[in-house]
Amino acid sequence: MHRLSELTLPAGSPQTQTNAAPFGFKPDNLQITVELKNGTKNTVDFGAEVPAAKTALAAVTLEGERWVFVLPPALYQFVLSYLTIPTNVP
C-alpha cells in the first residue's frame, strides 16, 4: 500500500477522459480502492495493458474528473505480484 500512496500523475502525461472504452477500462477490470482513516476512499482502475513497457493504463477520479495515465511499470508489476488473486488457485 506504501507504493500506491506515493502514486502521482506525471505532469503533461495524464489526460481527462469521459469515454473509458478506448483505453480498455471495463467494469470487471482490476480495481483497487483504499479507504483512509478519515473515511475518504481513493480508487485506481486498471485499463489496457501496455506489453512493450510491462505496464498498463490506469485511471483515477480527482475532483470529479477522470484522469487516465500510464502506470509506472514497477508499480504495475507490484500490483500483479501482490495485489491480485491468481486464476489457477484451487
N, CA, C and O of each residue as an XYZ file, in Angstrom:
360
protein
N       0.819     -1.177      0.000
C       0.000      0.000      0.000
C       0.873      1.254      0.000
O       0.476      2.306     -0.504
N       2.059      1.122      0.571
C       3.001      2.234      0.606
C       3.227      2.798     -0.796
O       3.215      4.014     -0.990
N       3.433      1.911     -1.773
C       3.706      2.373     -3.142
C       2.492      3.065     -3.756
O       2.639      4.050     -4.479
N       1.303      2.556     -3.473
C       0.110      3.213     -4.005
C      -0.067      4.598     -3.408
O      -0.560      5.506     -4.076
N       0.333      4.763     -2.157
C       0.171      6.072     -1.516
C       1.098      7.124     -2.127
O       0.871      8.323     -1.963
N       2.126      6.683     -2.822
C       3.066      7.607     -3.445
C       2.743      7.882     -4.915
O       3.488      8.584     -5.598
N       1.639      7.330     -5.391
C       1.267      7.499     -6.788
C       0.988      8.967     -7.090
O       0.189      9.619     -6.418
N       1.660      9.463     -8.110
C       1.433     10.832     -8.565
C       1.195     10.798    -10.066
O       1.670      9.893    -10.751
N       0.477     11.758    -10.569
C       0.249     11.843    -12.001
C       1.351     12.688    -12.616
O       1.476     13.870    -12.295
N       2.152     12.099    -13.496
C       3.247     12.860    -14.102
C       2.729     14.059    -14.878
O       1.736     13.954    -15.598
N       3.388     15.180    -14.736
C       2.979     16.405    -15.435
C       3.015     16.190    -16.937
O       3.987     15.658    -17.473
N       1.971     16.598    -17.603
C       1.937     16.524    -19.056
C       1.484     15.198    -19.624
O       1.091     15.155    -20.790
N       1.515     14.108    -18.866
C       1.141     12.828    -19.447
C      -0.305     12.418    -19.206
O      -0.896     11.797    -20.090
N      -0.915     12.731    -18.050
C      -2.300     12.287    -17.888
C      -3.245     13.163    -18.693
O      -2.918     14.298    -19.043
N      -4.392     12.634    -18.973
C      -5.391     13.427    -19.650
C      -6.764     13.088    -19.109
O      -7.013     11.954    -18.699
N      -7.652     14.060    -19.104
C      -9.003     13.802    -18.634
C      -9.775     13.105    -19.736
O      -9.594     13.396    -20.919
N     -10.637     12.185    -19.339
C     -11.411     11.413    -20.295
C     -12.804     11.134    -19.740
O     -12.968     10.864    -18.550
N     -13.785     11.201    -20.598
C     -15.127     10.792    -20.209
C     -15.482      9.456    -20.845
O     -16.349      8.747    -20.335
N     -14.831      9.098    -21.946
C     -15.074      7.831    -22.624
C     -13.929      6.868    -22.300
O     -12.818      7.022    -22.807
N     -14.210      5.878    -21.454
C     -13.168      4.962    -20.993
C     -12.885      3.826    -21.974
O     -11.809      3.231    -21.916
N     -13.807      3.512    -22.860
C     -13.682      2.350    -23.741
C     -12.385      2.306    -24.555
O     -11.764      1.245    -24.614
N     -11.946      3.396    -25.181
C     -10.719      3.314    -25.992
C      -9.472      2.969    -25.179
O      -8.456      2.567    -25.746
N      -9.541      3.120    -23.873
C      -8.393      2.859    -23.010
C      -8.467      1.497    -22.330
O      -7.626      1.170    -21.493
N      -9.462      0.711    -22.687
C      -9.570     -0.644    -22.157
C     -10.178     -0.746    -20.769
O     -10.028     -1.778    -20.116
N     -10.855      0.284    -20.300
C     -11.480      0.228    -18.982
C     -12.842     -0.456    -19.085
O     -13.700     -0.055    -19.871
N     -13.017     -1.498    -18.273
C     -14.263     -2.258    -18.259
C     -14.662     -2.474    -16.804
O     -13.805     -2.458    -15.920
N     -15.947     -2.676    -16.544
C     -16.408     -2.853    -15.162
C     -15.749     -4.018    -14.419
O     -15.617     -3.966    -13.196
N     -15.335     -5.068    -15.136
C     -14.758     -6.234    -14.464
C     -13.226     -6.219    -14.398
O     -12.621     -7.209    -13.989
N     -12.597     -5.114    -14.793
C     -11.131     -4.996    -14.705
C     -10.680     -4.865    -13.252
O     -11.480     -4.616    -12.350
N      -9.401     -5.037    -13.060
C      -8.797     -4.841    -11.745
C      -9.046     -3.419    -11.267
O      -8.941     -2.456    -12.027
N      -9.380     -3.317     -9.986
C      -9.639     -2.022     -9.366
C      -9.185     -2.119     -7.913
O      -9.487     -3.096     -7.227
N      -8.468     -1.119     -7.454
C      -8.001     -1.104     -6.067
C      -8.558      0.151     -5.397
O      -8.360      1.269     -5.871
N      -9.260     -0.065     -4.278
C      -9.806      1.046     -3.508
C      -9.158      1.049     -2.138
O      -9.102      0.027     -1.454
N      -8.671      2.211     -1.752
C      -8.031      2.382     -0.446
C      -8.896      3.342      0.368
O      -9.225      4.435     -0.092
N      -9.261      2.923      1.582
C     -10.024      3.802      2.456
C      -9.094      4.389      3.509
O      -8.424      3.654      4.236
N      -9.056      5.693      3.585
C      -8.195      6.389      4.531
C      -8.854      6.466      5.905
O     -10.054      6.226      6.037
N      -8.076      6.795      6.911
C      -8.599      6.888      8.274
C      -9.761      7.864      8.388
O     -10.659      7.667      9.206
N      -9.750      8.906      7.582
C     -10.814      9.901      7.653
C     -12.066      9.488      6.868
O     -13.025     10.255      6.783
N     -12.057      8.275      6.295
C     -13.209      7.761      5.564
C     -13.175      8.018      4.071
O     -14.002      7.477      3.337
N     -12.248      8.821      3.608
C     -12.117      9.099      2.181
C     -11.683      7.831      1.452
O     -10.791      7.119      1.913
N     -12.315      7.552      0.319
C     -11.935      6.392     -0.488
C     -11.316      6.865     -1.795
O     -11.857      7.739     -2.473
N     -10.185      6.282     -2.136
C      -9.500      6.577     -3.398
C      -9.387      5.281     -4.189
O      -9.023      4.239     -3.644
N      -9.702      5.356     -5.473
C      -9.715      4.163     -6.314
C      -8.822      4.355     -7.528
O      -8.812      5.417     -8.151
N      -8.073      3.307     -7.851
C      -7.286      3.244     -9.081
C      -7.907      2.142     -9.924
O      -8.006      0.999     -9.477
N      -8.326      2.474    -11.138
C      -8.864      1.500    -12.083
C      -7.788      1.175    -13.113
O      -7.028      2.049    -13.530
N      -7.734     -0.084    -13.514
C      -6.726     -0.517    -14.479
C      -7.386     -0.804    -15.815
O      -8.434     -1.446    -15.879
N      -6.755     -0.316    -16.894
C      -7.286     -0.495    -18.239
C      -6.405     -1.402    -19.064
O      -5.900     -2.414    -18.577
N      -6.226     -1.036    -20.311
C      -5.472     -1.855    -21.258
C      -4.006     -1.987    -20.834
O      -3.390     -1.044    -20.337
N      -3.474     -3.191    -21.051
C      -2.051     -3.404    -20.778
C      -1.221     -2.783    -21.896
O      -1.666     -2.658    -23.037
N       0.006     -2.398    -21.529
C       0.990     -1.896    -22.486
C       2.149     -2.892    -22.422
O       3.133     -2.653    -21.722
N       2.036     -4.016    -23.157
C       3.000     -5.113    -23.031
C       4.456     -4.713    -23.260
O       5.341     -5.199    -22.556
N       4.715     -3.852    -24.213
C       6.099     -3.464    -24.509
C       6.761     -2.796    -23.312
O       7.974     -2.901    -23.135
N       5.978     -2.113    -22.494
C       6.521     -1.411    -21.327
C       6.267     -2.174    -20.029
O       6.649     -1.714    -18.953
N       5.616     -3.350    -20.129
C       5.290     -4.167    -18.953
C       4.496     -3.364    -17.927
O       4.794     -3.378    -16.733
N       3.486     -2.670    -18.422
C       2.646     -1.858    -17.547
C       1.238     -1.807    -18.124
O       0.899     -2.572    -19.027
N       0.423     -0.900    -17.597
C      -0.954     -0.753    -18.065
C      -1.391      0.688    -17.909
O      -0.755      1.485    -17.219
N      -2.480      0.996    -18.560
C      -3.106      2.288    -18.348
C      -3.868      2.222    -17.024
O      -4.330      1.157    -16.616
N      -3.989      3.338    -16.381
C      -4.722      3.406    -15.123
C      -5.530      4.697    -15.119
O      -5.269      5.608    -15.904
N      -6.512      4.763    -14.229
C      -7.332      5.972    -14.132
C      -7.717      6.213    -12.687
O      -7.916      5.281    -11.908
N      -7.816      7.470    -12.355
C      -8.313      7.899    -11.043
C      -9.313      9.027    -11.297
O      -9.281      9.684    -12.337
N     -10.197      9.235    -10.325
C     -11.130     10.351    -10.395
C     -10.729     11.338     -9.312
O     -10.721     11.007     -8.127
N     -10.398     12.546     -9.728
C      -9.995     13.605     -8.809
C     -10.903     14.803     -9.021
O     -11.007     15.330    -10.129
N     -11.552     15.225     -7.960
C     -12.447     16.386     -8.011
C     -13.439     16.271     -9.164
O     -13.716     17.253     -9.853
N     -13.971     15.066     -9.368
C     -14.996     14.843    -10.382
C     -14.496     14.632    -11.789
O     -15.300     14.388    -12.688
N     -13.192     14.717    -12.018
C     -12.641     14.493    -13.350
C     -11.897     13.169    -13.396
O     -11.185     12.811    -12.458
N     -12.068     12.449    -14.494
C     -11.421     11.151    -14.702
C     -10.087     11.390    -15.389
O     -10.046     11.966    -16.477
N      -8.986     10.951    -14.764
C      -7.637     11.136    -15.309
C      -7.066      9.781    -15.709
O      -7.021      8.862    -14.892
N      -6.631      9.652    -16.952
C      -6.038      8.427    -17.484
C      -4.546      8.660    -17.652
O      -4.122      9.709    -18.136
N      -3.747      7.665    -17.245
C      -2.298      7.793    -17.331
C      -1.669      6.413    -17.437
O      -2.329      5.400    -17.202
N      -0.392      6.381    -17.790
C       0.359      5.116    -17.830
C       0.930      4.890    -16.437
O       1.655      5.730    -15.905
N       0.594      3.751    -15.860
C       1.078      3.411    -14.525
C       2.580      3.130    -14.587
O       3.034      2.492    -15.537
N       3.361      3.583    -13.615
C       4.785      3.249    -13.616
C       4.969      1.720    -13.647
O       4.319      1.013    -12.877
N       5.841      1.202    -14.520
C       5.997     -0.245    -14.654
C       6.278     -0.980    -13.338
O       5.714     -2.048    -13.100
N       7.131     -0.429    -12.494
C       7.450     -1.116    -11.225
C       6.208     -1.254    -10.352
O       6.022     -2.280     -9.697
N       5.364     -0.240    -10.336
C       4.147     -0.298     -9.532
C       3.164     -1.309    -10.113
O       2.514     -2.038     -9.364
N       3.051     -1.361    -11.426
C       2.149     -2.331    -12.049
C       2.603     -3.760    -11.759
O       1.779     -4.620    -11.447
N       3.887     -4.015    -11.857
C       4.399     -5.348    -11.560
C       4.150     -5.712    -10.091
O       3.848     -6.866     -9.788
N       4.274     -4.751     -9.188
C       3.975     -4.965     -7.767
C       2.503     -5.346     -7.590
O       2.183     -6.287     -6.864
N       1.619     -4.615     -8.253
C       0.188     -4.898     -8.162
C      -0.106     -6.304     -8.671
O      -0.838     -7.054     -8.025
N       0.452     -6.669     -9.817
C       0.227     -8.009    -10.366
C       0.744     -9.100     -9.446
O       0.109    -10.145     -9.301
N       1.882     -8.868     -8.830
C       2.505     -9.887     -7.982
C       1.837    -10.041     -6.627
O       1.710    -11.159     -6.127
N       1.408     -8.940     -6.025
C       0.974     -8.982     -4.635
C      -0.474     -8.578     -4.357
O      -0.983     -8.842     -3.268
N      -1.142     -7.950     -5.312
C      -2.491     -7.459     -5.026
C      -3.555     -8.043     -5.936
O      -4.634     -7.466     -6.075
N      -3.271     -9.169     -6.551
C      -4.273     -9.851     -7.378
C      -4.420    -11.291     -6.905
O      -3.520    -11.851     -6.279
N      -5.554    -11.870     -7.212
C      -5.809    -13.269     -6.872
C      -5.553    -14.090     -8.138
O      -6.216    -13.881     -9.153
N      -4.603    -15.015     -8.087
C      -4.310    -15.834     -9.281
C      -5.528    -16.623     -9.714
O      -6.309    -17.074     -8.876
N      -5.695    -16.793    -11.015
C      -6.849    -17.511    -11.540
C      -6.764    -19.017    -11.343
O      -7.791    -19.694    -11.383
N      -5.574    -19.557    -11.132
C      -5.406    -21.005    -11.011
C      -5.372    -21.496     -9.561
O      -4.883    -22.597     -9.308
N      -5.870    -20.724     -8.617
C      -5.887    -21.138     -7.214
C      -7.066    -22.088     -7.011
O      -8.193    -21.762     -7.383
N      -6.813    -23.283     -6.413
C      -7.904    -24.253     -6.217
C      -8.928    -23.770     -5.200
O      -9.902    -24.470     -4.925
